[in-house]
């Protein structure tokens, strides 16, 4: 176990060392581990049970851009079935809606996906090793409410007010992009110990085909591909307490973001398991050409009861933006339901 702790620490340090070269832009959740569908396609079917349903909501910067803050909604469903011995195949469907600011810039996504879960090694008194590969294919569309905006050409110097009825003169082709095809893929390896602890590491690439997302006549405006790397685990300290460290790194075009932190988990280890998690996470990102900066501290609390998991978190802004929002960043809630197998499964999965 001590060697595993050393391996984990080395991996977290190595991933963090890559920060100067990384970026991120897609809508994202601070509770990324509670939104597996959006994190990595290889996480499809990686849970203990027959099927799983997840829902996530994020409300950001309401103190600055109210009454139209940045809001993100996501929902997903995935299920798995046995194939050969301890191998599983899985499928799922997920959707995301994101809206931002006065222009009500919206991003809508819908994907179908699947994964294959392969046991690599394991046995009595041995750690079980698994490898999962997953992919998602779907469609998306972006839009802007141009009627919510006004431009300098619409300013009436006589009344010294904007005349929204006048032409804005902008070369827009409409309110929406064309519906575009989107493809994602990912890989995940994890090991489960005899004491119910686990360790995992994975990576994914979203928007592999770099679809066109133009709102104008410029067809060259494409979506950046997003690279994701993540690792973490659960390491029992006592019979009831465990540590859940983790790191997430994302790169997308000229932007990057990383989350690193840890939850402390308490469990009664009963048949009807009740578990509590409390944690603190740090989020870093780039500030154009000014290098890496700390963006926010994320405070997390989660409740696990039988088949349900409820998570609440709050982002406390610590960057220069605090001068505008008084450290009021984002509120987030996640809800997950796990439907049990009809018979006890031999395949063990992490409880993210």
C-alpha positions as CSV (number, residue, x, y, z in Angstrom):
1,X,0.0,0.0,0.0
2,X,2.9,2.4,0.8
3,X,4.3,1.8,-2.7
4,X,0.9,2.6,-4.2
5,X,0.7,5.9,-2.3
6,X,4.1,6.8,-3.8
7,X,3.0,5.9,-7.3
8,X,-0.1,8.0,-6.9
9,X,1.9,11.0,-5.6
10,X,4.4,10.7,-8.4
11,X,1.5,10.6,-11.0
12,X,-0.2,13.6,-9.6
13,X,3.1,15.6,-9.6
14,X,3.9,14.5,-13.1
15,X,0.5,15.5,-14.4
16,X,0.7,18.8,-12.6
17,X,4.1,19.5,-14.2
18,X,2.4,19.5,-17.6
19,X,0.3,22.6,-16.7
20,X,2.3,25.2,-18.6
21,X,1.4,23.5,-21.9
22,X,-2.3,22.8,-21.3
23,X,-5.6,24.6,-22.1
24,X,-9.6,24.1,-21.7
25,X,-12.9,25.7,-23.0
26,X,-16.0,23.4,-23.1
27,X,-18.6,23.7,-20.3
28,X,-17.4,21.8,-17.3
29,X,-18.3,20.8,-13.8
30,X,-16.3,21.2,-10.6
31,X,-17.7,17.8,-9.5
32,X,-16.3,16.3,-12.7
33,X,-16.2,12.8,-11.0
34,X,-20.0,13.0,-10.6
35,X,-20.4,13.6,-14.3
36,X,-18.7,10.6,-15.9
37,X,-20.5,10.9,-19.2
38,X,-18.9,14.3,-19.9
39,X,-15.5,13.4,-18.5
40,X,-14.5,10.3,-20.4
41,X,-16.5,7.9,-22.7
42,X,-14.6,5.0,-21.2
43,X,-16.4,5.6,-17.9
44,X,-19.6,4.3,-19.6
45,X,-20.7,1.3,-17.6
46,X,-18.0,1.7,-14.9
47,X,-20.1,1.4,-11.8
48,X,-21.5,-1.3,-9.5
49,X,-25.1,-2.1,-10.7
50,X,-27.3,-2.7,-13.7
51,X,-27.8,0.8,-14.8
52,X,-27.0,4.4,-13.7
53,X,-28.7,7.8,-14.2
54,X,-26.9,11.1,-13.5
55,X,-28.0,14.7,-13.5
56,X,-25.8,17.8,-13.1
57,X,-26.6,21.5,-12.8
58,X,-24.1,24.5,-12.5
59,X,-24.9,28.2,-12.0
60,X,-21.9,30.5,-12.4
61,X,-21.2,34.2,-11.9
62,X,-24.8,35.2,-11.1
63,X,-23.4,38.0,-8.9
64,X,-21.9,39.6,-12.1
65,X,-24.2,38.9,-15.0
66,X,-27.5,38.4,-13.3
67,X,-30.3,37.8,-14.4
68,X,-28.5,35.8,-17.1
69,X,-25.7,33.9,-15.4
70,X,-23.8,31.0,-17.0
71,X,-25.9,27.9,-16.5
72,X,-25.1,24.3,-17.5
73,X,-27.5,21.3,-17.4
74,X,-26.5,17.7,-18.1
75,X,-28.3,14.4,-17.9
76,X,-27.1,10.9,-18.8
77,X,-28.1,7.2,-18.6
78,X,-25.9,4.2,-19.1
79,X,-26.3,0.4,-18.6
80,X,-24.1,-2.6,-18.9
81,X,-24.5,-6.3,-19.6
82,X,-22.2,-9.3,-19.2
83,X,-20.4,-10.7,-22.3
84,X,-17.7,-13.2,-21.4
85,X,-16.7,-14.2,-17.9
86,X,-16.0,-10.9,-16.1
87,X,-16.1,-8.7,-19.2
88,X,-18.9,-6.2,-19.8
89,X,-20.2,-4.2,-22.6
90,X,-22.1,-1.0,-22.0
91,X,-24.2,1.7,-23.8
92,X,-25.5,5.1,-22.9
93,X,-27.1,8.3,-23.9
94,X,-26.4,11.8,-22.7
95,X,-27.3,15.4,-23.3
96,X,-25.9,18.8,-22.2
97,X,-27.3,22.4,-22.5
98,X,-25.2,25.4,-21.7
99,X,-26.1,29.1,-21.8
100,X,-23.9,32.1,-21.2
101,X,-24.4,35.8,-20.6
102,X,-26.5,38.5,-22.1
103,X,-26.3,37.1,-25.6
104,X,-27.6,33.8,-24.3
105,X,-25.0,32.0,-26.2
106,X,-26.2,28.4,-26.1
107,X,-24.4,25.1,-26.7
108,X,-26.5,21.9,-27.1
109,X,-25.1,18.4,-27.3
110,X,-26.7,14.9,-27.6
111,X,-24.5,11.8,-27.8
112,X,-25.0,8.0,-27.9
113,X,-22.0,6.0,-26.7
114,X,-20.7,2.7,-25.6
115,X,-17.7,1.0,-23.9
116,X,-16.1,-2.4,-23.4
117,X,-14.9,-3.3,-19.9
118,X,-12.1,-6.0,-19.9
119,X,-10.7,-7.6,-16.9
120,X,-6.9,-7.9,-17.3
121,X,-5.9,-9.6,-14.0
122,X,-7.1,-10.5,-10.6
123,X,-8.1,-13.3,-8.4
124,X,-8.3,-14.4,-4.8
125,X,-6.2,-12.1,-2.5
126,X,-5.1,-10.2,-5.6
127,X,-6.0,-6.8,-6.9
128,X,-8.3,-6.8,-9.8
129,X,-7.2,-4.8,-12.9
130,X,-9.6,-3.6,-15.6
131,X,-9.3,-1.7,-18.9
132,X,-12.2,0.1,-20.6
133,X,-12.4,1.7,-24.0
134,X,-15.3,3.9,-24.9
135,X,-16.6,6.2,-27.7
136,X,-19.4,8.6,-28.2
137,X,-21.0,9.9,-31.4
138,X,-23.7,12.6,-31.6
139,X,-24.8,16.0,-32.7
140,X,-24.6,19.5,-31.5
141,X,-25.6,23.1,-32.3
142,X,-24.7,26.5,-31.0
143,X,-26.8,29.6,-31.1
144,X,-26.9,33.3,-30.1
145,X,-29.9,35.5,-29.4
146,X,-29.0,38.5,-31.5
147,X,-32.0,40.4,-30.3
148,X,-30.5,40.6,-26.9
149,X,-27.5,42.5,-28.2
150,X,-26.9,46.0,-29.6
151,X,-24.0,47.4,-31.5
152,X,-22.4,50.8,-32.0
153,X,-24.2,51.2,-35.4
154,X,-27.5,51.1,-33.5
155,X,-26.6,54.0,-31.1
156,X,-28.8,57.0,-31.7
157,X,-26.9,60.2,-30.8
158,X,-30.1,62.2,-30.7
159,X,-31.6,60.2,-27.9
160,X,-28.3,58.9,-26.6
161,X,-29.8,55.4,-26.4
162,X,-29.5,52.3,-28.5
163,X,-32.1,51.9,-31.2
164,X,-32.5,48.1,-31.4
165,X,-34.9,48.4,-34.3
166,X,-32.1,49.7,-36.5
167,X,-29.8,47.3,-38.5
168,X,-26.8,46.1,-36.6
169,X,-24.8,45.7,-39.8
170,X,-23.2,42.5,-38.5
171,X,-22.5,39.8,-41.2
172,X,-24.5,37.0,-39.4
173,X,-26.0,34.1,-41.2
174,X,-28.7,33.5,-38.5
175,X,-29.2,32.6,-34.9
176,X,-27.9,29.1,-35.0
177,X,-25.0,27.1,-36.4
178,X,-25.6,24.2,-38.6
179,X,-26.2,20.9,-36.8
180,X,-22.8,19.3,-36.6
181,X,-21.5,15.8,-36.0
182,X,-19.4,15.3,-32.9
183,X,-17.1,12.3,-32.0
184,X,-15.4,11.5,-28.7
185,X,-13.2,8.6,-27.4
186,X,-11.4,7.6,-24.3
187,X,-9.5,5.0,-22.4
188,X,-9.5,4.1,-18.7
189,X,-7.5,1.7,-16.5
190,X,-8.2,1.0,-12.9
191,X,-7.4,-1.5,-10.1
192,X,-9.6,-2.5,-7.1
193,X,-8.0,-3.7,-3.9
194,X,-9.3,-6.3,-1.5
195,X,-10.1,-3.6,1.1
196,X,-12.4,-1.9,-1.5
197,X,-9.9,0.8,-2.2
198,X,-9.1,1.6,-5.8
199,X,-6.9,3.6,-8.2
200,X,-7.6,4.8,-11.7
201,X,-6.1,6.7,-14.5
202,X,-7.6,7.7,-17.9
203,X,-7.6,10.0,-20.8
204,X,-10.0,11.1,-23.5
205,X,-10.3,13.3,-26.6
206,X,-13.5,15.2,-27.4
207,X,-14.4,16.7,-30.7
208,X,-11.9,14.6,-32.6
209,X,-13.4,15.6,-35.9
210,X,-13.2,19.3,-35.0
211,X,-16.7,20.2,-36.4
212,X,-17.6,23.6,-37.9
213,X,-19.3,25.9,-35.4
214,X,-19.5,29.1,-37.4
215,X,-22.3,31.6,-36.7
216,X,-21.2,33.6,-39.8
217,X,-20.3,32.8,-43.4
218,X,-16.8,31.7,-42.3
219,X,-16.8,27.9,-42.6
220,X,-13.2,27.8,-41.3
221,X,-14.4,28.4,-37.7
222,X,-14.1,25.0,-36.1
223,X,-14.3,23.6,-32.6
224,X,-11.0,22.8,-30.9
225,X,-10.4,19.2,-29.9
226,X,-10.2,18.8,-26.1
227,X,-7.7,16.6,-24.5
228,X,-8.4,15.3,-20.9
229,X,-6.3,13.4,-18.4
230,X,-7.5,12.3,-15.0
231,X,-6.4,10.1,-12.2
232,X,-7.3,9.4,-8.6
233,X,-8.5,6.8,-6.2
234,X,-9.9,5.8,-2.8
235,X,-7.3,4.8,-0.1
236,X,-8.8,3.4,3.1
237,X,-7.1,4.8,6.2
238,X,-9.3,3.1,8.8
239,X,-12.3,0.8,8.7
240,X,-14.6,3.8,8.2
241,X,-12.5,6.6,6.8
242,X,-10.8,6.9,3.4
243,X,-9.0,9.5,1.3
244,X,-10.1,10.3,-2.3
245,X,-7.4,12.4,-4.1
246,X,-7.8,13.3,-7.7
247,X,-6.5,15.4,-10.5
248,X,-8.1,16.5,-13.8
249,X,-6.2,18.3,-16.6
250,X,-7.9,19.6,-19.8
251,X,-6.4,21.3,-22.9
252,X,-8.5,22.9,-25.6
253,X,-7.1,25.3,-28.1
254,X,-5.6,28.4,-26.4
255,X,-7.0,27.5,-23.0
256,X,-6.2,25.1,-20.2
257,X,-7.7,24.2,-16.8
258,X,-6.7,21.8,-14.0
259,X,-8.5,20.6,-10.9
260,X,-6.6,19.0,-8.1
261,X,-7.8,18.1,-4.6
262,X,-9.1,15.5,-2.2
263,X,-12.3,14.3,-0.6
264,X,-12.4,12.6,2.8
265,X,-15.0,9.8,2.9
266,X,-16.7,8.3,5.9
267,X,-18.8,5.1,5.5
268,X,-20.7,3.1,8.0
269,X,-19.9,-0.1,6.0
270,X,-23.4,-1.4,6.6
271,X,-25.7,-3.3,4.3
272,X,-27.6,-0.1,3.6
273,X,-24.4,1.9,3.2
274,X,-24.4,5.5,4.3
275,X,-21.4,7.6,3.4
276,X,-20.4,11.2,3.6
277,X,-17.7,13.1,1.7
278,X,-16.1,16.4,2.3
279,X,-13.4,17.9,0.3
280,X,-11.5,20.9,-1.0
281,X,-10.3,21.3,-4.6
282,X,-8.2,23.9,-6.3
283,X,-8.8,25.0,-9.9
284,X,-6.0,26.6,-12.0
285,X,-6.2,28.0,-15.5
286,X,-4.3,30.2,-17.9
287,X,-4.9,34.0,-18.2
288,X,-4.2,34.6,-21.9
289,X,-0.5,35.3,-22.1
290,X,0.0,36.0,-18.4
291,X,0.6,32.4,-17.4
292,X,-1.1,30.1,-14.9
293,X,-3.2,31.5,-12.0
294,X,-5.4,30.1,-9.3
295,X,-9.0,30.6,-10.3
296,X,-11.1,29.1,-7.5
297,X,-11.2,27.0,-4.4
298,X,-14.0,24.4,-4.6
299,X,-15.8,23.3,-1.4
300,X,-17.6,19.9,-1.8
301,X,-20.0,17.8,0.3
302,X,-21.6,14.6,-0.9
303,X,-24.1,12.2,0.6
304,X,-24.2,8.5,-0.4
305,X,-27.3,6.6,0.7
306,X,-28.0,3.1,-0.6
307,X,-28.5,3.6,-4.3
308,X,-28.3,7.4,-4.4
309,X,-25.5,9.9,-4.4
310,X,-26.1,13.7,-3.9
311,X,-23.3,16.2,-4.3
312,X,-23.2,20.0,-3.5
313,X,-20.3,22.3,-4.2
314,X,-19.4,26.0,-4.3
315,X,-16.6,27.7,-6.2
316,X,-15.0,30.4,-4.1
317,X,-13.3,32.8,-6.6
318,X,-9.7,33.7,-5.6
319,X,-8.5,35.3,-8.8
320,X,-8.5,39.0,-9.7
321,X,-12.2,38.5,-10.5
322,X,-12.9,38.8,-6.7
323,X,-13.0,42.6,-7.2
324,X,-16.2,42.2,-9.2
325,X,-17.9,39.2,-7.6
326,X,-16.7,39.3,-4.0
327,X,-15.5,35.7,-4.3
328,X,-19.0,34.5,-5.3
329,X,-18.2,32.0,-8.1
330,X,-20.5,29.1,-8.9
331,X,-23.0,26.7,-7.2
332,X,-23.3,23.1,-8.4
333,X,-25.5,20.1,-7.6
334,X,-25.2,16.5,-8.8
335,X,-27.5,13.6,-8.4
336,X,-26.8,9.9,-9.3
337,X,-28.9,6.8,-9.0
338,X,-27.5,3.3,-9.3
339,X,-29.9,0.4,-10.0
340,X,-28.6,-2.8,-8.5
341,X,-27.9,-6.1,-10.4
342,X,-30.4,-8.9,-10.0
343,X,-27.6,-11.0,-8.8
344,X,-24.3,-9.9,-7.2
345,X,-21.7,-9.0,-9.8
346,X,-18.2,-10.3,-9.7
347,X,-16.9,-7.2,-11.5
348,X,-15.8,-4.5,-9.1
349,X,-15.9,-0.9,-10.1
350,X,-14.8,2.3,-8.4
351,X,-17.4,4.4,-6.6
352,X,-16.5,7.8,-8.2
